[in-house]
Amino acid sequence: MLKQRIIGAITVLDGWAVQSIGYNRYLPLGRPEVLADNLDRWGADEILIQCIDRSKGNSGPDFKTLSKISSKGITTPLIYAGGIANHHQAIQVIRNGADRIMLDALMHDAHDVINHASKILGPQAIIGCIPISIYRNDCFRLNYLTNAKVKITTQELKKIYSANISELLLVDHDHDGVENGFDLKILNSDIVNNSPLPLLFFGGISNPKIAEKVLKHKKTAAVAIGNFLSYQENAIEYFKRNINNTSLRRHKF
């Protein structure tokens, strides 16, 4: 069995790292490259850089932020998300220091772009992303461009699963930045139980006990943690020491 991972997530708005709360309120944290350097030293298995202001303005990827981070000599694999609209930009992101890319909007309306990028970069370099929530046992995805919630139908599930990607990140956007907030009902949803892909989970995973519950699911490849790694030094070491899971990657701290 492949070892499960902890991904340190950095949310970037206007070139600055921010604490995200519910995808609609943000508090400044500092320079993204400083946070990335910390996560690298603390033992993150991967670092996710999500630039949340790029797609709405059709601004393209934030190469400036990515270059600042990659120039720090970070050895932890980098995942970049934000503003990628075509396979040319996907390739440029990899050339500018990312090891993998994460795609959200393209998962719904541009599988041809994903498949083209996958042929060039390989599916292992591409992760899909779906912000979801559970309401009355139904699963909804958030269209962050319009802020509308759309029920995920069986037909859409098939479309999501058909994307030529290696993993799928499911974000509990309602509980993003909420302490003890991750909705465990997500683990029993159709999008999870019917997934042919390894899954990553993000949003409200604020302590080792919640992370441990999510990692117990057989489809879980990793948990991503954002705001809650900024509260204390060596937070990833704290998480890993306090998660009872033999499948979790360990580091010699």
Secondary structure, 3 states (H helix, E strand, C coil): CCCEEEEEEEEEECCEEEEEECCCEEEEEECHHHHHHHHHHHCCCEEEEEECCCCCCCCCCCHHHHHHHHCCCCCCCEEEECCCCCHHHHHHHHHCCCCEEEECCHHHHCHHHHHHHHHHHCHHHEEEEEEEEEECCEEEEEECCCCEEEECCHHHHHHHHHCCCCEEEEEEHHHCCCCCCCCHHHHHCHHHHCCCCCEEEECCCCCHHHHHHHHCCCCEEEEEECHHHCCCCCHHHHHHHCCCCCCECCCCC
